[in-house]
């Protein structure tokens, strides 16, 4: 194993006793693969197979099989997976003594750090799972560590993996149920231990939901999802359900704080679907359906579905808007939620041997004009990167310009020069180190960060103000009348961006004024219409923008 170099890296050290350098990557960071458990149950085997198929070829899949006298041997499992269109090449069966399929809760926390007598390296945290009389499940992190020769760091704290979410920048979330699981420790001692072992600056505890189903576990992954270091997906209950006010308070609180880069968290709400009878849980032991209990594995997101077309469609559209460019797959989870879990609960990410992950404050949306702009990033890395680049273009059709980012005291940086006020910049980051090649955003170049300039901040602001973009009706049901003040007739390129600054529609060389129909697939929400018109000589002139609400 290679040593963990902090160049230029920011590893979070807790203030507790014996704090050690450690980094536990968030789920949305680059991953080597996904760990699943074969459950030997007809209704659940099909879900395991569906997950294994969905994440191909973006991640390796390891399926734990029972090495004793199991109902199916490895040949039968392979045959089952093949019959369900799961490829052989990237799927491995590994032996492990288990009792249940909830590997999220008892499985290994794969990260990077060191044990007292070893150098910093790829390592596993093994939290306590001894309250359920399932010693085989409890021993899985050690079994996996022994199998793969990865050091295991025992953590003297009882809690499950579904009750920990992190933003990758030093903050974690759990529900208050963790306190009752460790009655011998005070809340402050539990907090200090979590921060120490997971290398966090701050653990935040959210009051356990006790009227929304999901059983005694009260895990945070049943009602929230960290999409990236700046964005949180939060469940939304109907206002007549008992825990409605509590969830609203969570959304309000998290929307008022910033990550360690000083960026406010963006809170995106996603409706909680009803049970099969059309009602929602009102007690702790009822069924809890959820769309936040999803799997993010590299550029794939696997989302629960419930044969509820309206709710399922709304959920995947929310993910599509929040995570553009990711490949989205929905899997029927109706056989899991009555057992108080869903897709996230039966899977566990395994990090690469070498850490390479960006810490970048994205530039998106309308910006103040400047002809030279600096793109900067930090890196979490266990090896010195061979190279770091920003790849950018000034429109949606040109080839990307690949610009080296040079190291400085704060990380890496590169300057984009010769920018015009009419440019719409698309960019992504690329880093190579050892065998690892990573991008941000993860699906790049399918999806990029996009920004453009406020015309009023450019040297031609006086021209822009005379040529106002007029869009009606606003709000719109999908039909738009577009005109440009100051022109009876002009040729223009029209682009529509969602609130994640991703281009969702474009019409080139439209003759204005004109009427347009928007794609039916556009979900309701706020969009930015950007217009670039052409003057008499055919050259692009200033851009004009307007916000439009689609509903």
C-alpha positions as CSV (number, residue, x, y, z in Angstrom):
1,X,0.0,0.0,0.0
2,X,1.2,3.5,-0.8
3,X,1.5,6.2,1.9
4,X,-1.2,8.9,2.2
5,X,0.3,12.2,1.0
6,X,-1.4,15.4,1.9
7,X,-0.4,17.4,-1.2
8,X,-2.4,19.6,-1.5
9,X,-4.9,17.7,0.6
10,X,-7.2,18.6,3.5
11,X,-7.7,15.8,5.9
12,X,-10.1,16.5,8.8
13,X,-8.7,15.9,12.3
14,X,-11.2,15.6,15.2
15,X,-10.4,17.3,18.5
16,X,-10.9,14.1,20.6
17,X,-8.2,12.1,22.2
18,X,-5.9,10.0,20.0
19,X,-7.4,11.6,16.8
20,X,-5.7,10.1,13.8
21,X,-5.4,11.3,10.1
22,X,-8.4,9.7,8.4
23,X,-10.6,10.4,5.4
24,X,-13.9,8.5,4.9
25,X,-15.1,9.5,1.4
26,X,-18.8,10.3,0.8
27,X,-20.9,8.0,-1.4
28,X,-20.7,10.4,-4.4
29,X,-16.9,10.2,-4.4
30,X,-15.2,7.8,-6.9
31,X,-15.7,4.2,-5.8
32,X,-14.1,1.0,-6.8
33,X,-17.3,-1.0,-6.5
34,X,-20.4,-2.1,-4.6
35,X,-20.8,-4.9,-2.0
36,X,-24.0,-6.9,-1.9
37,X,-25.2,-9.9,0.0
38,X,-26.9,-12.9,-1.5
39,X,-30.1,-13.4,0.5
40,X,-31.3,-16.8,-0.7
41,X,-34.8,-15.5,-0.9
42,X,-36.7,-15.5,-4.2
43,X,-38.3,-12.1,-3.9
44,X,-35.0,-10.4,-2.8
45,X,-32.6,-12.3,-5.1
46,X,-34.2,-10.5,-8.1
47,X,-33.5,-7.1,-6.4
48,X,-29.8,-8.0,-5.8
49,X,-29.5,-9.1,-9.5
50,X,-31.2,-5.9,-10.7
51,X,-28.7,-3.8,-8.7
52,X,-25.7,-5.8,-10.0
53,X,-27.0,-5.3,-13.6
54,X,-27.8,-1.6,-13.1
55,X,-24.3,-0.5,-12.0
56,X,-22.6,-2.1,-15.0
57,X,-20.1,-1.3,-16.3
58,X,-19.4,1.7,-14.0
59,X,-18.5,-0.3,-10.9
60,X,-17.2,-3.7,-9.8
61,X,-19.8,-5.8,-7.9
62,X,-19.0,-8.2,-5.1
63,X,-21.7,-10.5,-4.0
64,X,-21.2,-12.2,-0.6
65,X,-22.4,-15.8,-0.6
66,X,-22.7,-18.1,2.3
67,X,-19.8,-20.6,2.3
68,X,-21.6,-23.3,4.3
69,X,-24.4,-25.5,3.2
70,X,-26.4,-22.8,1.4
71,X,-29.5,-23.4,-0.7
72,X,-27.6,-22.3,-3.8
73,X,-23.9,-22.9,-4.6
74,X,-21.8,-20.4,-6.6
75,X,-22.7,-22.2,-10.0
76,X,-26.4,-21.7,-9.3
77,X,-25.9,-18.1,-8.3
78,X,-23.9,-17.4,-11.4
79,X,-26.6,-19.1,-13.5
80,X,-29.3,-17.0,-11.8
81,X,-27.4,-13.8,-12.4
82,X,-26.8,-14.7,-16.0
83,X,-30.5,-15.4,-16.5
84,X,-31.2,-11.9,-15.2
85,X,-28.7,-10.3,-17.7
86,X,-25.9,-9.7,-15.2
87,X,-22.5,-9.9,-16.9
88,X,-19.8,-12.2,-15.5
89,X,-16.8,-9.9,-16.2
90,X,-17.3,-7.3,-13.5
91,X,-19.2,-9.4,-10.9
92,X,-17.4,-11.5,-8.3
93,X,-18.7,-13.9,-5.7
94,X,-16.9,-13.8,-2.4
95,X,-17.4,-16.1,0.6
96,X,-18.8,-14.6,3.9
97,X,-20.6,-15.9,6.9
98,X,-23.8,-13.7,7.0
99,X,-27.3,-13.9,8.4
100,X,-29.2,-11.0,6.6
101,X,-28.9,-8.9,3.5
102,X,-28.6,-5.5,5.3
103,X,-24.9,-5.1,4.4
104,X,-25.2,-1.3,4.6
105,X,-25.6,-1.5,8.4
106,X,-23.1,-4.2,9.3
107,X,-20.7,-4.0,6.4
108,X,-17.2,-2.3,6.3
109,X,-16.7,1.4,6.2
110,X,-14.0,1.6,3.6
111,X,-11.8,4.7,3.8
112,X,-8.2,5.9,4.4
113,X,-6.2,6.3,7.5
114,X,-3.8,4.4,9.7
115,X,-3.6,2.1,12.6
116,X,-1.1,2.8,15.4
117,X,1.5,0.4,14.1
118,X,1.0,0.8,10.3
119,X,1.5,3.6,7.7
120,X,-1.5,5.5,6.4
121,X,-3.3,3.5,3.8
122,X,-6.6,2.0,2.6
123,X,-8.4,0.8,5.7
124,X,-11.7,-0.4,7.1
125,X,-13.7,0.9,10.1
126,X,-15.7,-1.8,11.9
127,X,-18.5,-0.3,14.0
128,X,-20.3,-2.4,16.7
129,X,-23.3,-4.4,15.5
130,X,-23.8,-6.7,18.5
131,X,-27.2,-5.7,19.7
132,X,-29.1,-8.0,17.2
133,X,-27.7,-11.4,18.1
134,X,-26.3,-11.8,14.6
135,X,-22.5,-12.4,15.2
136,X,-21.9,-13.4,11.6
137,X,-23.2,-10.1,10.3
138,X,-21.2,-8.3,12.9
139,X,-18.0,-10.0,11.8
140,X,-18.3,-9.2,8.1
141,X,-15.9,-6.1,8.1
142,X,-13.2,-8.3,9.6
143,X,-14.0,-11.1,7.2
144,X,-13.7,-8.7,4.3
145,X,-10.6,-7.1,5.7
146,X,-8.9,-10.5,6.0
147,X,-10.0,-11.6,2.5
148,X,-8.6,-8.5,0.9
149,X,-5.7,-7.9,3.2
150,X,-7.0,-4.5,4.3
151,X,-6.4,-3.3,7.9
152,X,-9.5,-3.2,10.1
153,X,-9.9,-0.5,12.8
154,X,-12.4,-1.6,15.4
155,X,-14.7,1.2,16.6
156,X,-16.1,0.8,20.1
157,X,-19.5,2.3,19.2
158,X,-22.8,0.7,18.4
159,X,-24.5,2.0,15.2
160,X,-25.5,1.0,11.7
161,X,-24.1,2.3,8.4
162,X,-27.5,3.5,7.3
163,X,-27.4,6.1,10.1
164,X,-24.3,8.0,8.8
165,X,-24.2,10.4,5.8
166,X,-21.3,12.7,5.1
167,X,-20.6,15.6,2.7
168,X,-17.0,14.7,2.1
169,X,-15.8,18.1,3.6
170,X,-15.9,17.3,7.3
171,X,-19.6,17.2,8.2
172,X,-21.6,14.1,9.0
173,X,-25.3,13.4,9.9
174,X,-26.9,10.8,12.0
175,X,-30.2,10.5,13.9
176,X,-30.4,10.7,17.7
177,X,-31.1,7.0,17.9
178,X,-27.3,6.4,18.1
179,X,-27.4,7.8,21.7
180,X,-29.9,5.1,22.9
181,X,-27.7,2.5,21.3
182,X,-24.8,3.5,23.5
183,X,-26.2,4.1,26.9
184,X,-22.9,4.0,28.6
185,X,-21.7,7.1,26.8
186,X,-22.9,10.7,26.9
187,X,-24.1,12.4,23.7
188,X,-20.9,14.5,23.7
189,X,-18.7,11.3,24.0
190,X,-20.6,9.7,21.1
191,X,-20.1,12.8,19.0
192,X,-16.4,13.0,19.7
193,X,-15.9,9.4,18.9
194,X,-17.7,9.7,15.5
195,X,-15.7,12.7,14.6
196,X,-12.5,11.0,15.6
197,X,-12.9,7.8,13.8
198,X,-14.4,9.3,10.6
199,X,-12.2,12.3,10.5
200,X,-15.0,14.8,10.8
201,X,-15.0,18.4,11.9
202,X,-18.7,18.2,13.0
203,X,-21.3,15.5,13.5
204,X,-24.9,16.8,13.4
205,X,-27.7,14.8,15.0
206,X,-31.2,15.0,13.7
207,X,-34.1,14.0,16.0
208,X,-35.2,10.4,15.2
209,X,-38.5,10.1,13.2
210,X,-40.7,7.9,15.3
211,X,-44.0,8.3,13.5
212,X,-42.9,7.5,9.9
213,X,-42.3,3.8,9.9
214,X,-39.0,2.2,9.2
215,X,-38.9,0.3,12.5
216,X,-36.7,1.0,15.5
217,X,-33.6,1.9,13.4
218,X,-34.6,5.6,12.6
219,X,-31.8,5.9,10.0
220,X,-31.1,9.2,8.2
221,X,-30.8,7.5,4.9
222,X,-34.5,6.9,4.9
223,X,-35.3,10.6,4.6
224,X,-32.2,12.4,3.3
225,X,-29.4,11.9,0.6
226,X,-26.2,13.9,0.2
227,X,-25.9,14.3,-3.6
228,X,-22.7,16.3,-3.6
229,X,-20.8,18.5,-1.1
230,X,-23.2,21.4,-1.7
231,X,-26.6,19.6,-2.2
232,X,-28.9,17.7,0.0
233,X,-32.0,15.8,-1.1
234,X,-34.6,15.8,1.7
235,X,-37.9,13.9,1.8
236,X,-41.1,15.8,2.1
237,X,-44.2,14.4,3.8
238,X,-47.8,15.5,3.4
239,X,-48.6,18.1,5.9
240,X,-51.2,15.9,7.7
241,X,-48.6,13.2,8.6
242,X,-47.2,13.5,12.2
243,X,-43.5,13.9,11.3
244,X,-44.2,16.6,8.7
245,X,-43.1,19.5,10.9
246,X,-40.0,17.7,12.0
247,X,-38.8,17.1,8.4
248,X,-39.6,20.7,7.6
249,X,-37.4,21.8,10.5
250,X,-34.6,19.7,9.2
251,X,-34.8,21.2,5.7
252,X,-35.0,24.7,7.2
253,X,-32.0,24.2,9.5
254,X,-29.7,22.6,6.9
255,X,-30.7,25.3,4.3
256,X,-29.3,28.0,6.7
257,X,-25.8,26.5,7.1
258,X,-22.8,26.3,4.9
259,X,-20.2,23.5,4.1
260,X,-16.6,24.0,5.1
261,X,-16.0,25.9,1.9
262,X,-18.5,28.5,2.9
263,X,-21.1,27.4,0.3
264,X,-24.7,27.2,1.6
265,X,-26.3,23.8,1.2
266,X,-29.0,23.6,-1.5
267,X,-32.0,21.7,-0.2
268,X,-34.0,19.8,-2.8
269,X,-37.3,18.2,-1.7
270,X,-38.6,14.9,-2.9
271,X,-42.1,13.7,-2.0
272,X,-42.5,10.6,0.2
273,X,-44.7,8.0,-1.7
274,X,-47.7,6.5,0.0
275,X,-48.0,2.8,0.9
276,X,-50.0,0.5,-1.3
277,X,-53.3,1.5,0.4
278,X,-52.7,5.2,-0.4
279,X,-51.9,6.2,3.2
280,X,-48.6,7.2,4.9
281,X,-47.1,5.7,8.0
282,X,-48.0,7.2,11.4
283,X,-46.3,4.8,13.7
284,X,-42.7,3.7,14.1
285,X,-43.2,0.1,13.1
286,X,-45.1,0.8,9.9
287,X,-43.8,0.6,6.3
288,X,-41.7,3.6,5.3
289,X,-41.4,4.1,1.6
290,X,-38.7,6.4,0.4
291,X,-36.8,7.7,-2.6
292,X,-33.8,9.0,-0.7
293,X,-32.7,5.4,0.1
294,X,-30.9,5.2,-3.3
295,X,-27.5,4.1,-4.4
296,X,-24.9,6.5,-5.9
297,X,-22.0,4.6,-7.4
298,X,-19.7,6.6,-9.7
299,X,-21.9,7.9,-12.6
300,X,-25.0,5.7,-11.8
301,X,-27.9,6.3,-9.4
302,X,-30.2,3.4,-8.5
303,X,-33.5,4.7,-7.2
304,X,-36.3,2.8,-5.5
305,X,-39.7,2.6,-7.3
306,X,-43.1,1.4,-6.0
307,X,-45.3,0.9,-9.0
308,X,-46.8,4.4,-8.4
309,X,-46.4,6.1,-11.8
310,X,-47.0,9.6,-10.7
311,X,-44.7,9.5,-7.7
312,X,-42.1,7.3,-9.4
313,X,-42.0,9.7,-12.4
314,X,-41.7,12.8,-10.2
315,X,-38.9,11.2,-8.2
316,X,-36.8,10.3,-11.3
317,X,-37.3,13.8,-12.7
318,X,-36.1,15.3,-9.5
319,X,-33.0,13.2,-9.6
320,X,-32.5,14.0,-13.3
321,X,-32.7,17.7,-12.6
322,X,-30.4,17.5,-9.5
323,X,-27.9,15.1,-11.0
324,X,-27.8,15.8,-14.8
325,X,-25.7,13.4,-16.8
326,X,-25.9,10.5,-14.3
327,X,-27.4,7.3,-15.6
328,X,-30.6,6.7,-13.5
329,X,-32.1,3.3,-12.9
330,X,-35.3,2.6,-10.9
331,X,-35.7,-0.8,-9.2
332,X,-39.0,-2.0,-7.6
333,X,-38.5,-2.0,-3.9
334,X,-41.9,-3.1,-2.6
335,X,-40.4,-6.3,-1.2
336,X,-37.9,-4.3,0.9
337,X,-39.8,-1.5,2.6
338,X,-42.1,-3.7,4.6
339,X,-38.8,-5.0,6.1
340,X,-37.9,-1.4,7.0
341,X,-35.2,-0.8,4.3
342,X,-34.7,-0.2,0.6
343,X,-31.9,-0.2,-1.9
344,X,-29.3,1.8,0.0
345,X,-29.7,-0.5,3.0
346,X,-28.6,-3.7,1.0
347,X,-25.5,-2.2,-0.6
348,X,-22.2,-0.8,0.5
349,X,-19.5,1.2,-1.4
350,X,-15.9,0.0,-1.5
351,X,-13.4,2.7,-2.1
352,X,-10.4,2.4,-4.5
353,X,-7.0,1.4,-3.2
354,X,-5.8,4.9,-3.9
355,X,-7.7,8.0,-2.9
356,X,-8.3,10.7,-5.6
357,X,-11.2,13.1,-5.1
358,X,-11.9,16.7,-5.8
359,X,-12.8,19.5,-3.4
360,X,-14.1,22.1,-5.8
361,X,-16.5,25.0,-5.4
362,X,-18.4,24.8,-8.7
363,X,-19.0,28.0,-10.7
364,X,-22.6,27.8,-12.1
365,X,-25.3,30.1,-13.3
366,X,-25.0,33.8,-14.0
367,X,-21.7,35.5,-13.0
368,X,-20.2,39.0,-13.0
369,X,-18.4,39.4,-16.3
370,X,-14.6,39.2,-16.3
371,X,-12.4,38.5,-19.3
372,X,-10.1,36.3,-17.1
373,X,-11.4,33.8,-14.6
374,X,-9.6,31.4,-12.3
375,X,-10.8,27.9,-11.8
376,X,-9.4,26.3,-8.6
377,X,-9.7,23.1,-6.8
378,X,-8.2,21.1,-3.9
379,X,-7.7,17.4,-3.9
380,X,-8.0,14.5,-1.4
381,X,-5.3,12.1,-2.6
382,X,-3.2,9.2,-1.3
383,X,-0.8,9.5,-4.2
384,X,0.6,12.6,-5.9
385,X,-1.6,13.2,-9.0
386,X,0.2,12.8,-12.3
387,X,-1.8,15.7,-13.8
388,X,-4.8,17.9,-13.1
389,X,-6.8,19.7,-15.8
390,X,-9.7,21.9,-16.4
391,X,-11.5,21.1,-19.6
392,X,-13.7,23.9,-20.9
393,X,-15.4,25.3,-24.0
394,X,-17.3,28.6,-24.7
395,X,-20.4,27.0,-26.2
396,X,-22.2,23.7,-26.4
397,X,-20.7,22.4,-29.7
398,X,-17.0,23.2,-29.7
399,X,-14.3,20.7,-28.6
400,X,-13.2,21.1,-25.0
401,X,-9.9,23.0,-24.4
402,X,-7.8,21.0,-22.0
403,X,-5.9,23.3,-19.7
404,X,-3.3,22.1,-17.1
405,X,-4.0,23.2,-13.6
406,X,-0.9,24.2,-11.7
407,X,-0.2,23.5,-8.0
408,X,-0.2,26.4,-5.6
409,X,-0.4,26.8,-1.8
410,X,-4.2,26.3,-1.8
411,X,-4.4,23.4,-4.3
412,X,-4.5,23.7,-8.1
413,X,-5.6,26.5,-10.4
414,X,-5.8,27.5,-14.0
415,X,-6.9,30.8,-15.7
416,X,-9.4,31.0,-18.5
417,X,-8.5,34.0,-20.6
418,X,-10.0,35.9,-23.5
419,X,-13.5,35.5,-22.3
420,X,-16.3,37.5,-23.9
421,X,-19.5,38.7,-22.2
422,X,-21.5,36.6,-24.7
423,X,-19.7,33.3,-23.7
424,X,-21.5,30.5,-22.0
425,X,-18.8,28.4,-20.4
426,X,-19.0,24.7,-19.9
427,X,-16.3,23.0,-17.9
428,X,-15.3,20.0,-15.9
429,X,-12.2,18.9,-13.9
430,X,-10.0,15.9,-14.7
431,X,-7.3,14.3,-12.5
432,X,-5.0,11.4,-13.1
433,X,-3.0,9.6,-10.4
434,X,-1.6,6.1,-10.5
435,X,-4.4,3.9,-11.9
436,X,-7.1,6.4,-11.0
437,X,-8.7,8.8,-13.4
438,X,-11.5,10.9,-12.0
439,X,-13.7,13.8,-13.2
440,X,-15.9,16.3,-11.6
441,X,-18.8,16.3,-12.1
442,X,-18.6,12.5,-12.2
443,X,-20.5,12.0,-15.5
444,X,-18.3,14.5,-17.4
445,X,-18.1,15.3,-20.2
446,X,-21.8,14.2,-20.5
447,X,-22.6,16.7,-17.9
448,X,-20.6,19.9,-17.1
449,X,-20.8,22.9,-14.9
450,X,-22.2,25.8,-16.9
451,X,-22.0,29.5,-16.3
452,X,-22.6,32.7,-18.2
453,X,-22.3,36.4,-17.6
454,X,-24.7,39.1,-16.4
455,X,-25.0,41.5,-19.4
456,X,-25.3,44.4,-17.1
457,X,-21.8,43.9,-15.8
458,X,-20.2,44.0,-19.3
459,X,-18.8,47.0,-21.2
460,X,-21.8,46.8,-23.5
461,X,-24.4,47.0,-20.7
462,X,-26.0,50.0,-22.3
463,X,-26.8,48.0,-25.5
464,X,-28.1,45.1,-23.5
465,X,-30.6,47.3,-21.6
466,X,-32.1,48.5,-24.8
467,X,-32.8,45.0,-26.0
468,X,-34.8,43.3,-23.3
469,X,-35.8,39.7,-23.7
470,X,-39.6,39.3,-23.4
471,X,-41.0,35.9,-22.5
472,X,-44.7,35.3,-22.0
473,X,-46.7,33.8,-20.4
474,X,-44.7,33.6,-17.2
475,X,-45.5,31.2,-15.4
476,X,-45.9,29.0,-18.5
477,X,-47.6,25.7,-19.0
478,X,-45.1,24.8,-21.7
479,X,-45.9,27.3,-24.5
480,X,-43.6,30.4,-24.8
481,X,-43.9,33.6,-26.8
482,X,-40.4,35.1,-27.2
483,X,-39.5,38.5,-28.5
484,X,-36.6,40.9,-28.2
485,X,-37.3,44.5,-27.6
486,X,-35.7,46.8,-30.2
487,X,-36.0,44.3,-33.1
488,X,-39.1,43.6,-35.2
489,X,-37.2,40.6,-36.7
490,X,-33.9,39.0,-35.7
491,X,-32.1,35.6,-35.8
492,X,-31.2,34.3,-32.4
493,X,-30.0,31.2,-30.5
494,X,-32.2,30.3,-27.5
495,X,-30.9,28.1,-24.6
496,X,-32.9,27.0,-21.6
497,X,-31.0,26.0,-18.4
498,X,-32.4,24.3,-15.2
499,X,-31.5,25.5,-11.7
500,X,-28.4,23.2,-11.7
501,X,-27.2,25.3,-14.6
502,X,-27.5,22.4,-17.0
503,X,-28.7,23.1,-20.6
504,X,-32.1,21.2,-21.1
505,X,-33.2,22.7,-24.4
506,X,-31.8,24.7,-27.3
507,X,-33.1,26.1,-30.5
508,X,-30.6,27.6,-33.0
509,X,-31.2,30.3,-35.5
510,X,-34.8,31.0,-34.5
511,X,-36.4,34.0,-36.1
512,X,-38.0,36.2,-33.5
513,X,-40.6,37.1,-32.4
514,X,-41.9,33.5,-32.4
515,X,-43.8,30.9,-30.3
516,X,-42.2,27.8,-29.0
517,X,-43.3,24.5,-27.3
518,X,-41.1,23.2,-24.6
519,X,-40.3,19.4,-24.3
520,X,-43.0,17.5,-22.4
521,X,-40.2,15.8,-20.4
522,X,-39.2,19.1,-18.7
523,X,-40.3,18.8,-15.0
524,X,-42.0,21.7,-13.3
525,X,-39.6,24.3,-11.9
526,X,-37.7,27.5,-12.5
527,X,-35.6,27.8,-15.7
528,X,-33.3,30.4,-17.2
529,X,-33.9,31.4,-20.8
530,X,-30.7,32.8,-22.5
531,X,-31.0,34.5,-25.9
532,X,-28.1,35.4,-28.2
533,X,-29.1,37.4,-31.2
534,X,-27.2,38.2,-34.3
535,X,-26.7,41.7,-35.7
536,X,-26.8,42.6,-39.3
537,X,-23.2,41.4,-39.9
538,X,-24.2,37.9,-38.6
539,X,-21.9,38.1,-35.6
540,X,-23.2,37.1,-32.1
541,X,-24.2,40.2,-30.1
542,X,-24.9,40.5,-26.4
543,X,-26.9,37.9,-24.5
544,X,-30.1,38.5,-22.6
545,X,-31.6,36.3,-19.9
546,X,-34.9,35.9,-18.1
547,X,-36.2,33.5,-15.5
548,X,-39.3,31.5,-16.4
549,X,-41.5,29.3,-14.1
550,X,-42.8,26.1,-15.8
551,X,-45.8,24.5,-14.1
